[in-house]
Amino acid sequence: MAAFWKEAIDFGISCSDHKEQIREIVPALDDVLRYTEPDKPFLEVGSREGGSSIFMMGWMVMMEQFNRELTTVDMSGISPKVGEWADKLGLRVHTVQSLQADFVKANEKEWAFIFLDADHDRASVTRDILVLAPKLVRHGIIAVDDVNGWDVLPDLSPAGLERIHYEVDQGKRLGI
């Protein structure tokens, strides 16, 4: 099982719409590893073809994070490849076909890491972050994708954030 982590990472990169840029979430994942409990789960909101999910699964196995689970949510369904890789790697992965906003509002779980890659307009991203931020464990991280064209980030002060957020396409800390 664990021997497949590199293959999973490479496959995740190949089928991710981010390609090599998906590696830019690694600093966030490494921070989660350092600062959160090893059994706290990950969430991907907006998984599309599943490349990012498979990349994260490969990283979890590489870092021996076998007690973490991953939930991936997308309104159009999840690629069967996600389940295949979860089985191959021996990880607990939950796939949910749902409107992302509905899942986010209805779910009470606390997350160590959230990869937010669903709707990319300012209103949707702001709403999702404000709903998700209180569901992070202490030192949890939300990585946000596709906000690199924004000149100003959303005002997230109502969330009381003390967390680090990342802009995946540029691999930089957002400084929120």
N, C-alpha and C positions, 0 to 999 in steps of 0.2 A: 504493500500500500504506500508507505512513506517514500519509497524509491521513485515515485512518479512526480514528485513536487516540481522538478525542473521542467519536465514535459508539460505539466499543467500550466506553469507560468508562461512558457513559450506558446502554448495553444491559446491561452487567455489573451496574450498580446496579439496573436494572429487574427482572432475573431472579434476583438474589441474595436469599436469605432474610434478609439483613442490611439490604437496601435502602441508604439513605444512610449507615448506620453503617459500611459497608464502607470508606468513605473514611478511617476511623480507622486503617487500616493504613499510610496514606501516610507518617507519620513513620518507621515502621520501614523501609519501602521506601527512603525517602530516606537513612536511615542506612546501609543496605546499599549503596546507590549510592556513598556517600562513602567507605566503609571496606573494601569488598571488591573483588576483581579483577572486571573487567567481563565475564569469560567464565564466572563461577561460576553454577551453575544454581539455580532456584527449585523448591520442591516444595509442592504443596497436598495435604494428607491429609484426605480427606473432602470431595469437591467437589460432591456432590449435583447440582444443576441446572447448575452451571458458571458461575454469575454471578460468583463471586469470581475464578475463573480468567480469565474474559474481562476483568474489571476490571483484574487484574494485567497482562494482555497489553496492554491499552490504555495503562497506565502505562509499561510497558517501552518501547513505541514512542514515547510522548510524551517520555520521557527518553533516547531514542536508544540503548536497551539491546538492540541487534539481535543481539549475540553471546551473550546469555543464553538459556538454554532453560528451559522450564517442564515439569515432570512433574506430572500430576494423577492422584490415586488415589482410587477409591471402590469399595466392595464391590458396589454395585448397578449399576455401569456409569457411563459419562460421557455427558452430553448431546452429541449430534452438533454442537450449536452451538459447542462448544469447538473442534473441528476446523475448522469453517467459518471461525470468526474467526481461528484460527491461519493458515489459508491466505490469508485476506483481508489480514492484517497482515504476512505474510511471516515468521512466527516459527516456531521449532522447538518444538513442543509434543508431549509424549508422554502418551497417555492409557492408564491401566492399570486394568483391572477386577480387583480383588483385595481380600481382606480387608486392611484397613489395617495391622494388626499383622503379618501375613505379609510384606507388602511392606517395611515398616520393618525387620524383622529380616533379610530376605534382601538388601537393597540396601546396597552398599558405597560408593556415590557420596558425595561431600562437597557440602553445600548452602550457599549464601549466605543463603537465606531459606526458612523453612518456615512455612507457614500450617497450623496444626493445628486442624482443625474436624471431627473425626470423633466418636468416642464422647466424651461429656462428663462421665462420672462420674469422681470423683477418682482411683480406682485406674487407670482406662484412661489418663487424661491424664498422670498421674505416670509410668506405665510407658512411654508413648510419648515423653515428654520425656527420660526417662533413656536410652532407646535412641537417640533422634535427636540429642541434644546432642553426643555425641562425633563425629557426622557433619557438624557445622557447620564451615565454614572459619573461620579467625580473623576475629573481628568479625561473624560470622554471627548471625542473629536468628531466634528462633522466636516467631511471633505465635500466641497461644492464644485461642481463642474460647470463649465460654459458660462462663466461670468466675466471672462477676460476682456470682453468688449465694453464693459460698463465703466464709465468714468468715475462713478461714485457707487459704493456698495450700499445696500439697503440699511436703514436705521434699525439696528437690532437691539437697541438699549432696553426695550421692554422685556427682553429675554434674560437680562442680567447676566450676559455671557462673560465667563472668565476662561473660556476655552480658546484653543487655537483652531482656526479654520484655514483650509488650504484651497487655492485655486489650482485645480488639477492641470489645466492646459498650459499654465506657466510655471507650475511647481513652486509657487511662492506662498509664504504665509500672508494671509489677508490682513493681519494686524488689527483684528476686531477686538 
